[in-house]
Amino acid sequence: MNKSELGSALRALRQASGREAKAVARSAAMSSSKLSKIENGSVMPSVVDVEQLLTALGVSEDVKTEYMSVARAVATEATAWRLYRRLGYHRKQQQIQAIESRTNLLRLFQPSLVPGLLQTPEYVQAVLGRKHLTEDQLTRAVGARLARQRILYEPGRRLRFIVTEPVLRWRIVPPLVMAGQLDKLISVSRIPGIDLMIVPLSVRQTEFPGHSFSIKDDRMVTVETVHAELSVTDPRDVALYIEKFDSFAEVAISGDSMRAMVAGIRDGFLTEQETD
């Protein structure tokens, strides 16, 4: 089987399972029309699409390994943000949630924004509100992103976040709203299984931030660029991102020191609000 045959092979798997296309698409966090196009070969499935479908079908590990190796024939894939906008950002959030639900160790580096899993509703609204969505699209996208945050409280997860100090000061919301966002970071950092680290501007840097990235276990990295999201699955490339994450972790602060730093910046926003 090669990648051009993947769609028809997935259709055969679904038909053998006896499940209806609509139910499988729903479980895989995609539309029925997209599944139909994948099965008919008019749309090439991404690595994420294949993993979602195989999980929804409940195939054996041997079958999953075979199909995923074909899907990973192209080690890096890019999906333009305009496509996600057309399909609906809420569907993208649901897709991310499905991937995160199968991830035991999540490592996320963010040099520009508070990570989505840690955002307050007001912060989410401000971030997604810049994507020129309709009111209904924005409401659904905000709700879908906030729904992902249930993972923060699920036992057995290991969630490691590294953000740079400028993220705590980036003024995309009013001072009082930013103070509330920083309060949430402090409280979330106390949840078992969550490690929130801050890279201070005062320490000597051995790495350059570049862009945000998220590592799911050791199997996949997603990278956000201006025009598209990249999915990286080649183990050699995934290892590079793990190495970069670990380099930032070496100079980052966590625990009480981190919380004291965040609280100090929060207090600055509160003082600013009081004097306005």
Number of C-alpha atoms within 10 A of each C-alpha: 9 11 17 15 14 22 22 14 18 21 18 12 17 21 13 10 12 9 13 10 18 15 12 21 20 14 17 25 21 20 16 16 12 16 24 17 14 21 22 17 18 12 14 18 22 18 23 20 19 23 19 22 24 22 18 18 22 13 15 10 11 9 12 16 14 11 21 17 15 17 23 18 13 14 16 17 16 16 14 13 18 12 11 16 16 8 14 16 24 20 19 19 23 19 21 16 20 18 16 17 14 13 18 14 17 17 22 21 27 20 21 18 20 24 18 16 17 21 21 20 15 14 22 21 18 14 17 17 17 9 12 10 15 10 10 9 17 21 15 16 24 23 16 20 24 17 14 20 15 11 17 17 13 12 9 11 19 19 20 20 23 25 25 21 20 15 16 22 19 12 12 12 15 11 21 17 19 23 24 18 21 26 17 14 20 20 10 16 21 14 12 15 17 17 17 24 25 28 23 17 11 7 9 9 15 11 11 9 16 10 13 18 20 22 23 19 17 17 13 21 24 21 16 16 15 8 11 16 17 17 21 23 24 16 13 10 14 19 17 11 21 17 11 15 22 14 14 22 19 12 16 21 18 17 14 12 12 19 22 13 17 21 17 13 18 22 16 15 20 17 14 12 14 10 6 6
